Amino acid sequence: MPKRLVLLVAHPEDEQTYENGWDPTNDRLAFITTNQKILNQCQRALDGGDEWVYVQRMEYARCRSRIIGRVKVAQVDESTMRVRFENWQCYDAGPSQSFGGSTFAEFPE
């Protein structure tokens, strides 16, 4: 199975370490504000052109941790440490077991 970049993000209603921008329904991630390591990984995904980035939302209240979608990186802004996404596709899969934060994980296409 190929390695895929999986971003671990807090549920929109949970306390946020970094600012994440969600659509009004809280179902689709529009952008993240992140650290240099994740910013660099997203830049590589953007430079790669056709690479999907998977979004895993952490557990919160009654919501289980799930891979909820996949996106393409649209823009990386190092001055604000913000990554914008486009081409959201809904996805529903069990959480990656490789986590301690956002990382590359074994994940099917």
MOURMO-V125352 format. One record per backbone hydrogen bond with DSSP energy under -1.0 kcal/mol. CO is the residue of the C=O (numbers start at 1). NH is the residue of the N-H. If there is no record, write none. Layout:
CO | NH
CO | NH
//
This chain:
2 | 107
4 | 105
5 | 54
6 | 103
7 | 56
9 | 58
11 | 14
19 | 33
21 | 30
21 | 31
23 | 26
28 | 23
30 | 85
31 | 21
32 | 83
35 | 39
36 | 40
37 | 41
38 | 42
39 | 43
40 | 44
41 | 45
42 | 46
43 | 47
44 | 48
46 | 49
48 | 50
53 | 71
54 | 7
55 | 68
55 | 69
56 | 9
57 | 66
60 | 63
63 | 60
66 | 57
67 | 93
68 | 91
69 | 55
70 | 89
71 | 53
72 | 86
75 | 84
77 | 81
77 | 82
81 | 34
82 | 77
83 | 32
84 | 74
84 | 75
86 | 72
89 | 70
93 | 67
103 | 6
105 | 4
//
